[in-house]
Amino acid sequence: MPGFNVTYEFIDGFGETIDSGFSVENVRLGEALDFIDGPYEANEYPITAPRWVTAYEYDNEIYSGVREIRALHFPETMTPEGRRRLAVALCNNLI
């Protein structure tokens, strides 16, 4: 069964992507949460059946201006209601 993926993106001080990729692929939720930390924002509002949640403030380098953004992508097999419930829980710091 396909699992959760966590992606990363490094953004420079000008808003340009300098690197992106996968932090971890096809893992259980608990393992994926080890690679990402909130606060989270769903990819849609209102939250009905999101595909991922993003942590925009994952890691900010104050001196270099580079910031890291991470996103938790839900499995394709997850139901829309399951995605909604998980996103609401993450975005409201319930997990």
Summary of the structure (lengths in Angstrom):
residues: 95
radius of gyration: 13.5
end to end distance: 22.7
largest distance: 42.1
contacts: 250
relative contact order: 0.25
helix: 18%
strand: 39%
